[in-house]
Amino acid sequence: MVPPEVKNRKCIAITAGYDHSCVLFEDGTPHCWGWGSEVMGTDGYPFNSRISRDGGHKQAIPPEDPSNDQLYKMSKIVAGRYHTCGIRQSDGEGMCFGRNDYYQAEVPSGVMVGNIERAVGPIRAVTVGTYNSCAIRISDSRGVCWGHNQFGQSLMPKAGINLPYDAEGLTAISSGEAHSCSLRNNGAVVCWGWNHYKQAHPVPAHKAKLVGTGDFHSCSVDGAGAILCWGWNNFGQCAVPASLTRVEVGTC
């Protein structure tokens, strides 16, 4: 049920997580509802430091500061399983709230690339996995991730490079349960992280225009509108229906 305070407001963005939903009102103010809100509790996790370093597991309660109402206004918002991230209007930097036991809801000032810390800075896109977050930097269109890294979902050294940071020229990024896929400006899809179902690599050879991830599978659309999916197919999620052999890029 959509909350009454949302029904009569104009929204510019909407996103749905595992068990909560969020919108951005016309002025960029975020509003979320569902599990993890003051009404529905804290998703079954107690308020303690093991789960969240900020005293709660509140993926559906955006932060507020009455003394500076611009501080938490966003241009984009993405809801995940246990945390939510967005891009702040005022400076283009990322901000997150919710579960933070792996620092996934705390946007760092920098991320380690090898033994060098690289600044995150303003971002053009953000995505959330279950226990980590990823973004694309505005400065050079590189990928940066933070949070849990058990499966290389935040920093995966591969073939002498450090993914995702060395995946240059990114135009899009999407995260699943513990893997992410990104799209380069030349159409190449680059993925990293958990790969038990081959959802991350090898990526089928093709040039894509869109890319998206589920928990354990990935999909893309090429310039001709052909859909291609790879990864776990237990429910046929990678078997593209015959009726969807071509889609209009930009309408999905």
Backbone as CSV, one residue per row, in Angstrom:
resi,resn,N_x,N_y,N_z,CA_x,CA_y,CA_z,C_x,C_y,C_z
1,MET,0.841,-1.190,0.000,0.000,0.000,0.000,0.884,1.251,0.000
2,VAL,0.643,2.135,-0.957,1.408,3.377,-1.040,0.986,4.299,0.098
3,PRO,1.936,4.835,0.857,1.584,5.708,1.974,0.811,6.937,1.499
4,PRO,-0.127,7.431,2.301,-0.923,8.592,1.887,-0.081,9.833,1.629
5,GLU,1.050,9.962,2.316,1.884,11.135,2.116,2.606,11.120,0.767
6,VAL,2.540,9.981,0.056,3.167,9.876,-1.256,2.148,10.052,-2.374
7,LYS,0.904,9.651,-2.136,-0.099,9.586,-3.200,-0.337,10.907,-3.904
8,ASN,-0.302,12.000,-3.200,-0.627,13.285,-3.809,0.602,14.151,-4.047
9,ARG,1.772,13.540,-4.074,3.000,14.268,-4.337,3.559,13.862,-5.693
10,LYS,4.155,14.806,-6.397,4.796,14.490,-7.666,6.165,13.894,-7.395
11,CYS,6.443,12.751,-8.014,7.716,12.064,-7.811,8.515,12.052,-9.113
12,ILE,9.835,12.116,-8.992,10.708,12.109,-10.159,11.483,10.795,-10.287
13,ALA,11.418,9.938,-9.266,12.103,8.647,-9.322,11.454,7.699,-8.337
14,ILE,11.528,6.399,-8.655,11.010,5.372,-7.765,11.922,4.161,-7.857
15,THR,12.087,3.456,-6.747,12.924,2.266,-6.708,12.373,1.301,-5.668
16,ALA,12.525,0.013,-5.921,12.022,-1.009,-5.008,13.168,-1.918,-4.583
17,GLY,13.328,-2.100,-3.274,14.312,-3.022,-2.749,13.683,-4.359,-2.439
18,TYR,14.336,-5.136,-1.600,13.835,-6.468,-1.268,12.505,-6.389,-0.535
19,ASP,12.394,-5.505,0.445,11.148,-5.384,1.187,10.872,-3.946,1.622
20,HIS,11.364,-2.996,0.848,11.024,-1.591,1.062,11.065,-0.863,-0.275
21,SER,10.400,0.261,-0.338,10.325,1.060,-1.560,10.669,2.510,-1.244
22,CYS,11.162,3.218,-2.237,11.530,4.625,-2.057,11.147,5.438,-3.285
23,VAL,10.867,6.691,-3.061,10.648,7.647,-4.142,11.463,8.899,-3.851
24,LEU,11.664,9.682,-4.899,12.179,11.036,-4.744,11.068,11.991,-5.123
25,PHE,10.734,12.898,-4.215,9.758,13.920,-4.552,10.371,14.915,-5.531
26,GLU,9.552,15.772,-6.075,9.984,16.687,-7.129,11.176,17.540,-6.718
27,ASP,11.290,17.858,-5.439,12.403,18.680,-4.983,13.634,17.860,-4.603
28,GLY,13.577,16.521,-4.804,14.711,15.668,-4.486,14.684,15.070,-3.095
29,THR,13.651,15.355,-2.322,13.540,14.776,-0.989,13.190,13.288,-1.090
30,PRO,13.954,12.392,-0.458,13.634,10.967,-0.502,12.568,10.600,0.524
31,HIS,11.750,9.629,0.171,10.760,9.100,1.099,10.670,7.599,0.875
32,CYS,10.811,6.823,1.932,10.797,5.364,1.836,9.771,4.770,2.793
33,TRP,9.319,3.560,2.486,8.380,2.880,3.368,8.589,1.367,3.237
34,GLY,8.093,0.618,4.216,8.215,-0.836,4.220,9.072,-1.314,5.371
35,TRP,9.625,-2.515,5.242,10.447,-3.093,6.296,11.706,-2.254,6.490
36,GLY,12.048,-2.034,7.752,13.184,-1.179,8.038,12.780,0.248,8.318
37,SER,11.478,0.513,8.378,10.996,1.837,8.731,10.590,1.843,10.203
38,GLU,10.243,2.990,10.699,9.811,3.083,12.096,8.523,2.297,12.323
39,VAL,7.711,2.179,11.265,6.441,1.480,11.400,6.648,-0.036,11.403
40,MET,7.519,-0.528,10.521,7.648,-1.962,10.331,8.807,-2.596,11.093
41,GLY,9.588,-1.820,11.812,10.673,-2.412,12.587,12.009,-2.338,11.886
42,THR,12.880,-3.258,12.196,14.247,-3.182,11.692,14.666,-4.447,10.968
43,ASP,13.756,-5.020,10.203,14.072,-6.165,9.367,14.553,-7.371,10.164
44,GLY,14.119,-7.460,11.422,14.458,-8.619,12.221,15.813,-8.568,12.878
45,TYR,16.564,-7.494,12.644,17.889,-7.379,13.239,17.857,-6.399,14.394
46,PRO,18.508,-6.737,15.514,18.503,-5.839,16.670,19.357,-4.604,16.431
47,PHE,19.085,-3.539,17.202,19.894,-2.337,17.131,21.191,-2.584,17.901
48,ASN,22.174,-3.084,17.255,23.458,-3.264,17.931,24.593,-3.096,16.936
49,SER,25.806,-3.004,17.449,26.939,-2.688,16.591,27.282,-3.815,15.624
50,ARG,26.831,-5.045,15.918,27.130,-6.147,14.998,26.429,-5.954,13.665
51,ILE,25.235,-5.410,13.711,24.454,-5.228,12.495,24.692,-3.857,11.878
52,SER,24.656,-2.831,12.681,24.812,-1.493,12.123,25.614,-0.622,13.059
53,ARG,26.591,0.049,12.528,27.471,0.871,13.331,26.811,2.188,13.743
54,ASP,25.690,2.527,13.118,25.049,3.798,13.462,23.833,3.601,14.373
55,GLY,23.666,2.407,14.950,22.617,2.195,15.933,21.326,1.622,15.395
56,GLY,21.260,1.262,14.137,20.028,0.688,13.619,20.174,0.188,12.199
57,HIS,19.204,-0.551,11.756,19.207,-1.185,10.445,18.002,-0.614,9.703
58,LYS,18.120,0.643,9.269,16.958,1.409,8.827,17.086,1.776,7.352
59,GLN,16.889,0.779,6.478,17.015,1.056,5.058,15.854,1.874,4.515
60,ALA,14.782,2.017,5.304,13.616,2.766,4.846,13.423,4.072,5.618
61,ILE,14.470,4.545,6.275,14.392,5.831,6.968,15.513,6.735,6.467
62,PRO,15.254,7.562,5.462,16.284,8.469,4.991,16.710,9.427,6.103
63,PRO,17.991,9.778,6.157,18.451,10.718,7.183,17.877,12.111,6.962
64,GLU,17.798,12.880,8.023,17.267,14.242,7.944,18.155,15.168,8.762
65,ASP,18.199,16.421,8.355,18.903,17.459,9.105,18.123,18.750,8.937
66,PRO,17.256,19.077,9.891,16.420,20.277,9.766,17.225,21.558,9.569
67,SER,18.482,21.563,10.022,19.290,22.763,9.875,19.841,22.934,8.470
68,ASN,19.781,21.872,7.653,20.279,21.937,6.283,19.482,20.980,5.416
69,ASP,18.337,21.437,4.925,17.448,20.538,4.197,17.984,20.176,2.816
70,GLN,19.066,20.828,2.356,19.673,20.481,1.074,20.629,19.298,1.204
71,LEU,21.077,19.004,2.429,22.111,18.016,2.637,21.689,16.633,2.172
72,TYR,20.412,16.292,2.313,19.962,14.950,2.003,19.021,14.882,0.801
73,LYS,18.971,15.927,0.011,18.191,15.863,-1.219,19.022,15.170,-2.296
74,MET,18.342,14.327,-3.079,19.043,13.470,-4.029,18.584,13.705,-5.460
75,SER,19.458,13.360,-6.387,19.097,13.357,-7.805,18.788,11.946,-8.288
76,LYS,19.309,10.922,-7.587,19.032,9.526,-7.907,18.943,8.740,-6.610
77,ILE,18.180,7.628,-6.638,18.060,6.775,-5.453,17.909,5.328,-5.910
78,VAL,18.555,4.405,-5.192,18.503,2.978,-5.511,18.309,2.204,-4.214
79,ALA,17.253,1.422,-4.124,16.975,0.602,-2.939,17.518,-0.795,-3.145
80,GLY,18.188,-1.330,-2.124,18.709,-2.690,-2.187,17.994,-3.597,-1.207
81,ARG,18.652,-4.673,-0.813,18.034,-5.614,0.114,17.953,-5.035,1.521
82,TYR,19.069,-4.545,2.016,19.122,-4.061,3.390,19.585,-2.614,3.515
83,HIS,19.956,-1.975,2.416,20.377,-0.580,2.480,19.998,0.131,1.192
84,THR,20.062,1.436,1.236,19.635,2.287,0.133,20.718,3.321,-0.132
85,CYS,20.958,3.617,-1.398,21.960,4.618,-1.756,21.389,5.599,-2.777
86,GLY,21.995,6.762,-2.841,21.585,7.762,-3.814,22.723,8.708,-4.117
87,ILE,22.423,9.699,-4.950,23.387,10.739,-5.301,22.857,12.065,-4.794
88,ARG,23.651,12.748,-3.998,23.233,13.994,-3.376,23.185,15.116,-4.413
89,GLN,22.117,15.906,-4.364,21.958,17.014,-5.297,23.033,18.077,-5.128
90,SER,23.399,18.375,-3.912,24.233,19.533,-3.628,25.641,19.423,-4.194
91,ASP,26.235,18.211,-4.153,27.620,18.078,-4.594,27.880,16.866,-5.485
92,GLY,26.833,16.082,-5.788,27.002,14.936,-6.668,27.665,13.738,-6.019
93,GLU,27.880,13.788,-4.710,28.515,12.664,-4.033,27.473,11.653,-3.572
94,GLY,27.940,10.428,-3.314,27.032,9.376,-2.904,26.672,9.472,-1.437
95,MET,25.501,8.956,-1.101,25.076,8.849,0.289,24.208,7.606,0.424
96,CYS,24.342,6.904,1.540,23.613,5.664,1.769,23.067,5.629,3.186
97,PHE,22.077,4.777,3.418,21.548,4.553,4.755,21.007,3.135,4.841
98,GLY,20.975,2.584,6.053,20.505,1.227,6.267,21.574,0.353,6.888
99,ARG,21.525,-0.930,6.604,22.467,-1.879,7.201,23.897,-1.514,6.815
100,ASN,24.803,-1.582,7.805,26.138,-1.044,7.595,27.222,-1.903,8.241
101,ASP,26.960,-3.191,8.426,27.926,-4.023,9.128,29.206,-4.256,8.345
102,TYR,29.177,-4.070,7.033,30.379,-4.165,6.222,30.759,-2.810,5.620
103,TYR,30.256,-1.743,6.232,30.515,-0.371,5.761,29.883,-0.110,4.385
104,GLN,28.892,-0.928,4.008,28.268,-0.764,2.707,27.391,0.475,2.614
105,ALA,26.956,0.996,3.769,26.099,2.178,3.776,26.871,3.428,4.189
106,GLU,28.175,3.347,4.159,29.019,4.483,4.520,29.938,4.780,3.340
107,VAL,29.562,5.771,2.527,30.349,6.069,1.326,31.732,6.562,1.748
108,PRO,32.791,5.884,1.330,34.130,6.288,1.760,34.628,7.491,0.966
109,SER,35.609,8.162,1.528,36.234,9.251,0.776,37.118,8.698,-0.332
110,GLY,37.614,7.468,-0.127,38.441,6.832,-1.136,38.387,5.334,-1.015
111,VAL,38.817,4.636,-2.059,38.883,3.177,-2.058,40.306,2.770,-2.411
112,MET,40.725,1.626,-1.890,42.078,1.149,-2.154,42.161,0.480,-3.528
113,VAL,43.110,0.909,-4.307,43.417,0.298,-5.596,44.875,-0.134,-5.515
114,GLY,45.102,-1.443,-5.330,46.447,-1.888,-4.995,46.786,-1.358,-3.619
115,ASN,47.883,-0.637,-3.502,48.259,-0.036,-2.226,48.074,1.478,-2.221
116,ILE,47.259,1.972,-3.162,47.023,3.409,-3.284,45.544,3.695,-3.058
117,GLU,45.239,4.692,-2.253,43.852,5.085,-2.054,43.440,6.075,-3.133
118,ARG,42.349,5.758,-3.822,41.819,6.617,-4.884,40.535,7.261,-4.390
119,ALA,40.400,8.546,-4.617,39.213,9.271,-4.164,37.971,8.784,-4.892
120,VAL,36.839,8.781,-4.184,35.563,8.460,-4.812,34.990,9.712,-5.470
121,GLY,34.813,10.773,-4.688,34.350,12.043,-5.247,32.941,11.977,-5.795
122,PRO,32.537,12.960,-6.605,31.204,12.960,-7.212,31.008,11.759,-8.124
123,ILE,29.789,11.260,-8.181,29.480,10.072,-8.974,28.324,10.347,-9.926
124,ARG,28.284,9.583,-11.022,27.204,9.726,-12.001,26.165,8.612,-11.897
125,ALA,26.530,7.509,-11.236,25.618,6.375,-11.088,25.981,5.629,-9.824
126,VAL,24.977,4.972,-9.221,25.208,4.189,-8.011,24.318,2.959,-8.044
127,THR,24.793,1.858,-7.464,24.033,0.626,-7.408,24.366,-0.083,-6.102
128,VAL,23.455,-0.924,-5.622,23.676,-1.606,-4.350,23.533,-3.107,-4.509
129,GLY,24.507,-3.846,-3.949,24.392,-5.277,-3.804,23.814,-5.584,-2.437
130,THR,23.883,-6.840,-2.022,23.335,-7.193,-0.724,24.149,-6.590,0.414
131,TYR,25.469,-6.702,0.326,26.324,-6.197,1.393,27.413,-5.248,0.877
132,ASN,27.270,-4.751,-0.321,28.245,-3.802,-0.840,27.545,-2.800,-1.756
133,SER,28.266,-1.783,-2.153,27.735,-0.741,-3.028,28.780,-0.407,-4.079
134,CYS,28.343,0.034,-5.240,29.253,0.421,-6.321,28.755,1.707,-6.975
135,ALA,29.680,2.416,-7.613,29.337,3.668,-8.264,30.280,3.909,-9.436
136,ILE,29.936,4.886,-10.260,30.795,5.338,-11.352,31.230,6.763,-11.050
137,ARG,32.535,6.999,-10.997,33.044,8.336,-10.724,32.818,9.260,-11.922
138,ILE,32.486,10.501,-11.642,32.341,11.482,-12.714,33.693,11.834,-13.310
139,SER,34.716,11.898,-12.487,36.011,12.420,-12.933,36.615,11.642,-14.090
140,ASP,36.475,10.303,-14.070,37.100,9.513,-15.133,36.269,8.297,-15.543
141,SER,35.022,8.226,-15.072,34.105,7.140,-15.439,34.630,5.759,-15.056
142,ARG,35.390,5.684,-13.962,35.835,4.400,-13.442,34.845,3.889,-12.401
143,GLY,34.847,2.573,-12.188,34.014,1.983,-11.168,34.700,1.971,-9.814
144,VAL,33.941,2.263,-8.780,34.443,2.167,-7.404,33.400,1.434,-6.572
145,CYS,33.857,0.538,-5.706,32.953,-0.227,-4.851,33.464,-0.240,-3.423
146,TRP,32.546,-0.446,-2.488,32.920,-0.528,-1.079,31.957,-1.481,-0.366
147,GLY,32.398,-2.002,0.775,31.570,-2.931,1.537,32.175,-4.324,1.544
148,HIS,31.327,-5.321,1.626,31.761,-6.712,1.721,32.525,-7.122,0.466
149,ASN,33.569,-7.941,0.651,34.391,-8.320,-0.500,34.765,-9.787,-0.481
150,GLN,33.964,-10.624,0.181,34.287,-12.049,0.282,34.411,-12.706,-1.084
151,PHE,33.620,-12.260,-2.047,33.602,-12.870,-3.374,34.199,-11.951,-4.437
152,GLY,34.934,-10.937,-4.006,35.511,-10.001,-4.968,34.507,-9.033,-5.537
153,GLN,33.362,-8.853,-4.855,32.335,-7.971,-5.390,32.671,-6.488,-5.230
154,SER,33.639,-6.185,-4.349,34.033,-4.791,-4.184,35.394,-4.486,-4.807
155,LEU,36.256,-5.471,-4.896,37.558,-5.273,-5.524,38.093,-6.624,-5.951
156,MET,38.050,-6.903,-7.232,38.454,-8.214,-7.729,39.696,-8.090,-8.599
157,PRO,40.872,-8.468,-8.089,42.070,-8.478,-8.943,41.932,-9.569,-10.006
158,LYS,42.126,-9.202,-11.251,41.960,-10.163,-12.337,42.900,-9.801,-13.483
159,ALA,43.663,-10.769,-13.938,44.531,-10.611,-15.105,45.432,-9.383,-14.991
160,GLY,45.933,-9.141,-13.780,46.873,-8.048,-13.605,46.252,-6.682,-13.419
161,ILE,44.911,-6.607,-13.397,44.243,-5.324,-13.163,43.332,-5.450,-11.953
162,ASN,42.869,-4.334,-11.462,42.001,-4.325,-10.286,40.583,-3.925,-10.687
163,LEU,39.742,-4.925,-10.905,38.347,-4.629,-11.192,37.655,-4.285,-9.888
164,PRO,36.717,-3.333,-9.851,36.171,-2.629,-11.012,36.899,-1.338,-11.393
165,TYR,37.896,-0.914,-10.587,38.502,0.391,-10.815,39.100,0.510,-12.212
166,ASP,39.705,-0.555,-12.723,40.342,-0.483,-14.027,39.378,-0.718,-15.187
167,ALA,38.098,-0.858,-14.875,37.094,-0.905,-15.943,36.765,0.536,-16.327
168,GLU,37.543,1.093,-17.231,37.425,2.508,-17.570,36.258,2.768,-18.527
169,GLY,35.887,4.040,-18.627,34.886,4.470,-19.583,33.520,3.876,-19.352
170,LEU,33.098,3.764,-18.093,31.814,3.137,-17.787,30.654,4.101,-18.013
171,THR,29.568,3.560,-18.543,28.351,4.343,-18.744,27.191,3.835,-17.897
172,ALA,27.284,2.599,-17.376,26.213,2.030,-16.555,26.805,0.977,-15.639
173,ILE,26.112,0.739,-14.513,26.578,-0.253,-13.549,25.376,-0.821,-12.810
174,SER,25.420,-2.123,-12.508,24.307,-2.784,-11.839,24.846,-3.892,-10.949
175,SER,24.288,-4.025,-9.740,24.760,-5.023,-8.782,23.675,-6.032,-8.444
176,GLY,24.084,-7.291,-8.291,23.202,-8.354,-7.843,23.506,-8.727,-6.407
177,GLU,23.274,-9.988,-6.065,23.526,-10.467,-4.703,24.964,-10.218,-4.276
178,ALA,25.916,-10.680,-5.061,27.329,-10.505,-4.723,28.185,-10.363,-5.977
179,HIS,27.590,-9.876,-7.049,28.359,-9.587,-8.250,27.814,-8.317,-8.893
180,SER,28.607,-7.732,-9.742,28.190,-6.518,-10.449,28.597,-6.626,-11.907
181,CYS,27.859,-5.942,-12.755,28.211,-5.815,-14.166,28.176,-4.342,-14.549
182,SER,29.077,-3.967,-15.432,29.134,-2.584,-15.894,29.216,-2.570,-17.407
183,LEU,28.909,-1.415,-17.962,28.908,-1.249,-19.411,29.892,-0.157,-19.785
184,ARG,30.835,-0.480,-20.658,31.795,0.500,-21.144,31.216,1.272,-22.330
185,ASN,31.816,2.420,-22.597,31.290,3.246,-23.682,31.532,2.636,-25.058
186,ASN,32.332,1.567,-25.130,32.516,0.873,-26.410,31.593,-0.334,-26.546
187,GLY,30.672,-0.495,-25.572,29.712,-1.586,-25.631,30.138,-2.845,-24.913
188,ALA,31.349,-2.879,-24.374,31.823,-4.072,-23.678,31.188,-4.172,-22.296
189,VAL,30.769,-5.369,-21.923,30.235,-5.640,-20.590,31.348,-6.234,-19.735
190,VAL,31.560,-5.647,-18.557,32.586,-6.118,-17.626,31.903,-6.464,-16.305
191,CYS,32.101,-7.679,-15.813,31.475,-8.118,-14.561,32.533,-8.631,-13.592
192,TRP,32.211,-8.614,-12.318,33.122,-9.127,-11.293,32.307,-9.597,-10.092
193,GLY,32.955,-10.360,-9.210,32.290,-10.826,-7.998,31.988,-12.311,-8.035
194,TRP,30.986,-12.723,-7.240,30.645,-14.134,-7.099,30.259,-14.726,-8.449
195,ASN,30.798,-15.908,-8.752,30.640,-16.445,-10.090,30.223,-17.916,-10.098
196,HIS,29.576,-18.368,-9.029,29.214,-19.781,-8.920,28.338,-20.236,-10.081
197,TYR,27.468,-19.376,-10.563,26.561,-19.723,-11.662,27.001,-19.110,-12.979
198,LYS,28.261,-18.651,-13.047,28.789,-17.992,-14.248,28.023,-16.715,-14.569
199,GLN,27.544,-16.054,-13.519,26.819,-14.806,-13.717,27.749,-13.615,-13.931
200,ALA,29.027,-13.789,-13.575,29.978,-12.688,-13.703,30.925,-12.868,-14.885
201,HIS,31.431,-14.044,-15.085,32.333,-14.283,-16.211,32.443,-15.789,-16.452
202,PRO,32.735,-16.186,-17.722,32.993,-15.291,-18.847,31.717,-14.636,-19.369
203,VAL,31.819,-13.364,-19.724,30.687,-12.649,-20.322,30.619,-13.021,-21.796
204,PRO,29.448,-13.396,-22.306,29.335,-13.705,-23.734,29.816,-12.527,-24.581
205,ALA,30.518,-12.822,-25.647,31.069,-11.776,-26.509,29.935,-11.050,-27.246
206,HIS,29.787,-9.770,-26.987,28.797,-8.960,-27.670,28.999,-7.504,-27.261
207,LYS,28.389,-6.595,-28.020,28.384,-5.185,-27.673,26.988,-4.822,-27.181
208,ALA,26.918,-4.234,-26.011,25.629,-3.979,-25.367,25.308,-2.491,-25.302
209,LYS,24.023,-2.208,-25.124,23.533,-0.855,-24.888,22.955,-0.701,-23.491
210,LEU,22.498,-1.806,-22.910,21.945,-1.821,-21.561,22.474,-3.046,-20.833
211,VAL,22.584,-2.941,-19.514,23.001,-4.090,-18.720,22.256,-4.065,-17.388
212,GLY,21.915,-5.243,-16.871,21.225,-5.342,-15.589,21.554,-6.666,-14.933
213,THR,21.408,-6.713,-13.605,21.726,-7.938,-12.868,20.585,-8.324,-11.941
214,GLY,20.349,-9.623,-11.837,19.522,-10.173,-10.785,20.433,-10.671,-9.685
215,ASP,19.892,-11.423,-8.739,20.738,-11.952,-7.671,21.863,-12.822,-8.228
216,PHE,21.514,-13.754,-9.120,22.492,-14.732,-9.577,22.552,-14.847,-11.100
217,HIS,22.043,-13.860,-11.820,22.171,-13.873,-13.271,22.298,-12.444,-13.782
218,SER,22.673,-12.308,-15.026,22.897,-11.000,-15.634,22.265,-10.992,-17.024
219,CYS,21.849,-9.811,-17.478,21.260,-9.662,-18.803,21.751,-8.375,-19.448
220,SER,21.726,-8.360,-20.772,22.066,-7.148,-21.509,21.228,-7.069,-22.777
221,VAL,21.216,-5.881,-23.350,20.528,-5.647,-24.622,21.528,-4.999,-25.566
222,ASP,21.645,-5.519,-26.782,22.588,-4.935,-27.724,21.925,-3.843,-28.558
223,GLY,22.682,-3.258,-29.477,22.175,-2.134,-30.260,21.010,-2.477,-31.153
224,ALA,20.891,-3.751,-31.522,19.772,-4.186,-32.365,18.560,-4.589,-31.540
225,GLY,18.691,-4.524,-30.221,17.572,-4.873,-29.358,17.525,-6.323,-28.932
226,ALA,18.568,-7.081,-29.255,18.604,-8.497,-28.865,18.954,-8.621,-27.387
227,ILE,18.229,-9.479,-26.675,18.439,-9.702,-25.251,19.299,-10.946,-25.051
228,LEU,20.272,-10.823,-24.162,21.155,-11.934,-23.863,21.303,-12.041,-22.350
229,CYS,21.133,-13.227,-21.787,21.263,-13.427,-20.342,22.201,-14.593,-20.065
230,TRP,22.868,-14.536,-18.916,23.768,-15.604,-18.515,23.754,-15.724,-16.994
231,GLY,24.046,-16.926,-16.503,24.025,-17.161,-15.064,23.017,-18.232,-14.680
232,TRP,22.497,-18.150,-13.464,21.581,-19.168,-12.933,20.266,-19.139,-13.703
233,ASN,19.797,-20.329,-14.092,18.614,-20.413,-14.940,17.591,-21.388,-14.368
234,ASN,17.524,-21.500,-13.020,16.645,-22.497,-12.406,15.178,-22.245,-12.679
235,PHE,14.793,-20.999,-12.900,13.401,-20.671,-13.211,13.245,-20.149,-14.632
236,GLY,14.228,-20.401,-15.461,14.166,-19.949,-16.840,14.448,-18.467,-17.011
237,GLN,15.074,-17.843,-15.994,15.301,-16.400,-16.068,16.353,-16.002,-17.098
238,CYS,17.148,-16.970,-17.550,18.137,-16.672,-18.588,17.683,-17.118,-19.972
239,ALA,16.560,-17.824,-20.029,16.020,-18.273,-21.308,15.074,-17.195,-21.834
240,VAL,15.567,-16.351,-22.716,14.787,-15.203,-23.204,13.584,-15.698,-24.007
241,PRO,12.358,-15.279,-23.655,11.171,-15.702,-24.405,11.256,-15.284,-25.866
242,ALA,10.683,-16.101,-26.721,10.711,-15.814,-28.156,10.079,-14.471,-28.474
243,SER,9.110,-14.062,-27.665,8.432,-12.780,-27.919,9.310,-11.579,-27.588
244,LEU,10.443,-11.829,-26.919,11.322,-10.723,-26.534,12.671,-10.805,-27.228
245,THR,12.678,-11.347,-28.431,13.946,-11.456,-29.146,14.481,-10.080,-29.530
246,ARG,13.610,-9.086,-29.612,14.044,-7.730,-29.904,13.242,-6.758,-29.021
247,VAL,13.939,-5.788,-28.437,13.275,-4.744,-27.670,13.808,-3.408,-28.126
248,GLU,13.032,-2.371,-27.909,13.469,-1.026,-28.238,14.377,-0.514,-27.139
249,VAL,15.621,-0.272,-27.463,16.567,0.236,-26.480,16.110,1.609,-26.010
250,GLY,16.038,1.766,-24.696,15.581,3.028,-24.123,14.185,2.959,-23.585
251,THR,13.467,1.848,-23.821,12.107,1.723,-23.342,11.984,0.733,-22.190
252,CYS,13.081,0.097,-21.800,13.015,-0.899,-20.732,13.062,-0.219,-19.383
